[in-house]
Amino acid sequence: LELDGDDDGSVLLNVYGGKITTHRLLSEHALAKLSPWLNNLGKPWTANAILPGGDFQGVDRTTFIQNFCHKYNWLPTDLAERYASSYGTLAEEFLEGAQIMEDLGDEIGEGLYEVELRYLVTREWAQDKAWLNRITKNTG
C-alpha cells in the first residue's frame, strides 16, 4: 500500500499486488491508512462477514456445491461446479428459469454462456462494447 497526498488535502491510495485470499486484511490495512481522511470508521468487521453468494444456509462449501450440482443436474458437472464455486448462491440469479443448456444462450467460449455474461455486465460491471451491444440488441 502506498499513500500519496497533495497540499490541497487530496489523497491517493495505490494498492500493488495482493490476492483474493487476502482481500479482507488488505482492505482493513487500506482503511487504516486512509483513516485520517475518513470519519467514524469504526472497528474492523470483515473477519466474520459473509461475502455475496456465501450464504450457504447452514451447510459447508462442499455440501453446497454437491447440492447445487444435484439441483442443476442438467448442467455439465464441471460447469455446475464452476458456477457454485464462483458465484455461490448468486448463480441462482442467472440460472432462474433455465432448465436445459439452450436456456443459457450461446456459448461465447470456454464454458462462458450468454446468461453468465449478462449477469457479469449487469451485476459485476463487466464491459466489452461488442458483447454489450449484442446483449442490448437481444434484450430489446
N, C-alpha and C positions, 0 to 999 in steps of 0.2 A: 504494500500500500504506500502510495506517495501522495502527499498533500501539498498543493501549491496555492498560494494566496496572493491577491493583489492589494495595493494600497487602498483601493476603493471598497474593500471588505468582501469582494467576491472570492470564492474558493472553488478549487477543482480537486476532486479525489480521483486518482488513477489507480486502477487495480490491474496488476500484472500477474499472470499465472493463476494458480488456484485450480480447483476442480470441483465437480459437482458434489463429491462426497464431503467436502469441507465448506460448502457454501454457507452453512449456518454460522460457523465460527468466523469465517471471513466477513460475513455481514455484520456480526457483532463488533469485530475489530474496526470495520469501516465506520460504523455509527459512533464508536468510542472516539475515533479521530475527529469526526465531524461534530461531536457534542458541543463544543464551544459556540457553534453557529446554530444549533437546534435547541429548541425549548422543550422542557418536560419530556425527555426521552423515556424515563422510567428505567427499570432494570431489564436486562436481557430475558427474553421469554421464549425463544425459539426452540430450546432444547427438547421440550415435550410437545411442541406444536405439530399437528398432523398436516402434512403437505396436501395440496389439492389432489384428489384421487386416492389418497391413502386411508380413507375411511372404510376399512375392511369389515366393519360390523362384527367385531369380536373374534375374527379368525386371523391367523398369521398369513404372511405373504404367500407362502407355498400353497396353503389351503385355498386362499383367494384365487390364485392362478388356476388351480385344479377345478374349482367351482366354475370359474369363468369359461374355461375350455369345455366343460360339460354343458353349460348353458348355451354356448355358441358352438355346438358340435358340428355345425355345417361349415365353420371356418377351418381351413387347414391348421393343424396343431401349432406349427411354428408361427403363423400369423396371429392366432388367438393368444399364444404366449407372449408375443411381442406387444400386442395391444394391452394385455393385462399388466405386463411389466412396465411399459412406457407410460400408460395413462391411468392405470388403476381403475377405479370406479368411473372416472370420466370417460372411458372408452364407450360406456353405455350411451353417452350423448350422441355420438356419431353412428352408433350401431342401431339406434332406436328405429324400429320398423323394418330393419333388414332381416331377411330370412334365408336368402340364398346369395351366393357370391356375386351374381349380377346386380344385386341391390347396392353393392359398393361402388358401382360405376366403373369407368375404365381404369385399368392398371397403368399407371404412369411409368412405373419401372421399379424393379426390385421389391415388390410387395407393397408399394405405395399406391393406394387407390384414391379415386376422387373424393370419396366420403371423408377420408382422413385428411386429405389436403384442404377440403372445405373447412373442416374443424380447425386445422392449423392456421388458416387465414383468418377465420372469424374469432378464434379464441386465443391464439398464440401470436398473432400479429405477423405471421409469416407472409412474405411478399415476393412474388415473381410476376412481373407485369404480364407476360404471355399467358401464364396459367390463371392469373387473376382475371384477365379479360375473358378467357374461356369459361371460367366458373360463373362469372357475372352473366354472360350470354345464356348459359344453360339454366340459370335460376330465374331469369327474367327480371 
